[in-house]
Amino acid sequence: MKAIQVPEGGGLDNLQCVELSQPEPGVGEILVRWRASSLNYHDYLTAIGVIPVEEGRIPMSDGAGDVVAVGEGVDQWQEGDKVMSVFYPDWIEGQANKIKTTHILGEQINGCAVEYAVLPASAVTSIPDNYSYAEAATLPCAGLTVWRGLIVEAGMQAGNSVLVQGTGGVSIFALQLAKAAGAKVYATTSSDEKAERLKALGADEVINYKKDPKWGVTISKLSGGIDHVVDLGGGATMEQSIKAAAIGGNIISIGILGGRTGEIDFPLFFYKQLRMKGIVVGSREMQEALVNAININGIKPIVDREFPLEQLADAFRYQETGAHLGKICLSF
Ligand SMILES: NC(=O)c1ccc[n+]([C@@H]2O[C@H](COP(=O)([O-])OP(=O)(O)OC[C@H]3O[C@@H](n4cnc5c(N)ncnc54)[C@H](OP(=O)(O)O)[C@@H]3O)[C@@H](O)[C@H]2O)c1
């Protein structure tokens, strides 16, 4: 079977496509044939060596595919079931803790850039009905992070306002989930062309953050204050995110697209009585709830482009350009 491996020190030019022998499931395990994966910034950091991984680590946290064999003692899955990976295979339910979040697919343990993998039966969930493998592969990292941020942590309700930033996989799924929940969505982007596409996807107001560097003030005036800000730019956006937020609003800190550190205007932060929650993905239980919700609301993630497994490095190079809208996937 084919697999991609990260060499010592990483580097896109050095990613290796290798042939490995197909594993067999043991007691309590399943054999999954992965059919698709999707690219996340975390995968990129492991591939280029910024997040160090063991030499030969198979990257990619997201996978969707078919159960092709079950080991002894497995009764929740059968051959032919369509499943997707869980970002933290040890975080089944409840609050996060150090033990539950020790292992991430593609970092401390092998990920999904491989044709066949043996996993504990609890390390996957079902995929939503009528989803392609590529669509399902967008959910375990980006989709679940959005679900946890807006639904589990912020308690988004119909009629609330939500701010999403940029047009990457997390932001576009946040826009779709917020619209499906009956929220009013404000979005930012660097490009007028992408602004039109955001509007076509249901964004109520779109601001070009390159043309309007004080976009947080503008959005605050337009909206009267945002109930739930999905902050993805980190150092580049937090100041304006705080300006955009309503008194009593939530800021969900998810990403660092614009930098790891930045300044916070503390008087404005406490004057507005904001809640800020930093999150990293979610549990298997939350992923099951996300799948149930999608089976009812029917939202489908936007897959910008699909690459074959062997072209993972090219897929990351495309991600580097920022030309995409939604998710970049691997299909194999
Ligand atoms: N905490 C977690 O669990 C978790 C989970 C998933 C992702 N993340 C993080 O969330 C962030 C987004 O991930 P993603 O997969 O959606 O990334 P992505 O698909 O690579 O998104 C890239 C897009 O973000 C926008 N962008 C870039 N710099 C920006 C800035 N300074 N301000 C506003 N928008 C900017 C651009 O859109 P425009 O061209 O439209 O401006 C760009 O095309 C990353 O930092 C990632 O590491 C965190």
The ligand as an SDF file (V2000), in Angstrom:
LIG
                    3D

 48 52  0  0  0  0  0  0  0  0999 V2000
   -7.5450   25.5090   17.2470 N   0  0  0  0  0  0  0  0  0  0  0  0
   -7.8690   24.5060   16.4240 C   0  0  0  0  0  0  0  0  0  0  0  0
   -8.2880   23.4400   16.8260 O   0  0  0  0  0  0  0  0  0  0  0  0
   -7.7490   24.7050   14.9520 C   0  0  0  0  0  0  0  0  0  0  0  0
   -8.3660   23.8180   14.0560 C   0  0  0  0  0  0  0  0  0  0  0  0
   -8.2940   24.0800   12.6960 C   0  0  0  0  0  0  0  0  0  0  0  0
   -7.5970   25.1940   12.2600 C   0  0  0  0  0  0  0  0  0  0  0  0
   -6.9970   26.0040   13.1690 N   0  0  0  0  0  0  0  0  0  0  0  0
   -6.3120   27.2290   12.7510 C   0  0  0  0  0  0  0  0  0  0  0  0
   -7.2760   28.0940   12.1650 O   0  0  0  0  0  0  0  0  0  0  0  0
   -6.6590   28.8860   11.1760 C   0  0  0  0  0  0  0  0  0  0  0  0
   -7.4420   28.7370    9.8830 C   0  0  0  0  0  0  0  0  0  0  0  0
   -7.3110   27.4170    9.4210 O   0  0  0  0  0  0  0  0  0  0  0  0
   -7.8040   27.0380    7.9670 P   0  0  0  0  0  0  0  0  0  0  0  0
   -7.5640   25.5890    7.8020 O   0  0  0  0  0  0  0  0  0  0  0  0
   -9.1700   27.5690    7.7300 O   0  0  0  0  0  0  0  0  0  0  0  0
   -6.7430   27.8410    7.1000 O   0  0  0  0  0  0  0  0  0  0  0  0
   -6.6780   28.0810    5.5690 P   0  0  0  0  0  0  0  0  0  0  0  0
   -7.7000   27.2650    4.8520 O   0  0  0  0  0  0  0  0  0  0  0  0
   -5.2780   27.9550    5.1450 O   0  0  0  0  0  0  0  0  0  0  0  0
   -7.1230   29.6380    5.4580 O   0  0  0  0  0  0  0  0  0  0  0  0
   -6.3660   30.5420    4.7440 C   0  0  0  0  0  0  0  0  0  0  0  0
   -7.1910   31.8210    4.5350 C   0  0  0  0  0  0  0  0  0  0  0  0
   -7.2270   32.6010    5.7080 O   0  0  0  0  0  0  0  0  0  0  0  0
   -7.3140   33.9690    5.3580 C   0  0  0  0  0  0  0  0  0  0  0  0
   -6.2830   34.7580    6.0470 N   0  0  0  0  0  0  0  0  0  0  0  0
   -4.9520   34.6520    5.9500 C   0  0  0  0  0  0  0  0  0  0  0  0
   -4.3530   35.5760    6.7160 N   0  0  0  0  0  0  0  0  0  0  0  0
   -5.3500   36.2600    7.3170 C   0  0  0  0  0  0  0  0  0  0  0  0
   -5.3950   37.3500    8.2210 C   0  0  0  0  0  0  0  0  0  0  0  0
   -4.2820   37.9330    8.6640 N   0  0  0  0  0  0  0  0  0  0  0  0
   -6.5900   37.7990    8.6180 N   0  0  0  0  0  0  0  0  0  0  0  0
   -7.7350   37.2140    8.1770 C   0  0  0  0  0  0  0  0  0  0  0  0
   -7.7590   36.1910    7.3160 N   0  0  0  0  0  0  0  0  0  0  0  0
   -6.5730   35.7350    6.9050 C   0  0  0  0  0  0  0  0  0  0  0  0
   -7.1310   34.0600    3.8490 C   0  0  0  0  0  0  0  0  0  0  0  0
   -8.4280   34.2290    3.2920 O   0  0  0  0  0  0  0  0  0  0  0  0
   -8.7510   35.5050    2.3990 P   0  0  0  0  0  0  0  0  0  0  0  0
   -7.9130   35.3650    1.1620 O   0  0  0  0  0  0  0  0  0  0  0  0
  -10.2090   35.4120    2.1530 O   0  0  0  0  0  0  0  0  0  0  0  0
   -8.3810   36.7210    3.1830 O   0  0  0  0  0  0  0  0  0  0  0  0
   -6.5610   32.7050    3.4940 C   0  0  0  0  0  0  0  0  0  0  0  0
   -6.9120   32.2880    2.1940 O   0  0  0  0  0  0  0  0  0  0  0  0
   -5.2060   28.4260   11.1000 C   0  0  0  0  0  0  0  0  0  0  0  0
   -4.4040   29.2840   11.8900 O   0  0  0  0  0  0  0  0  0  0  0  0
   -5.2400   27.0330   11.7100 C   0  0  0  0  0  0  0  0  0  0  0  0
   -4.0300   26.6510   12.2910 O   0  0  0  0  0  0  0  0  0  0  0  0
   -7.0550   25.7760   14.4840 C   0  0  0  0  0  0  0  0  0  0  0  0
  1  2  1  0
  2  3  2  0
  2  4  1  0
  4  5  1  0
  4 48  2  0
  5  6  2  0
  6  7  1  0
  7  8  2  0
  8  9  1  0
  8 48  1  0
  9 10  1  0
  9 46  1  0
 10 11  1  0
 11 12  1  0
 11 44  1  0
 12 13  1  0
 13 14  1  0
 14 15  2  0
 14 16  1  0
 14 17  1  0
 17 18  1  0
 18 19  2  0
 18 20  1  0
 18 21  1  0
 21 22  1  0
 22 23  1  0
 23 24  1  0
 23 42  1  0
 24 25  1  0
 25 26  1  0
 25 36  1  0
 26 27  1  0
 26 35  1  0
 27 28  2  0
 28 29  1  0
 29 30  1  0
 29 35  2  0
 30 31  1  0
 30 32  2  0
 32 33  1  0
 33 34  2  0
 34 35  1  0
 36 37  1  0
 36 42  1  0
 37 38  1  0
 38 39  2  0
 38 40  1  0
 38 41  1  0
 42 43  1  0
 44 45  1  0
 44 46  1  0
 46 47  1  0
M  CHG  2   8   1  16  -1
M  END
$$$$
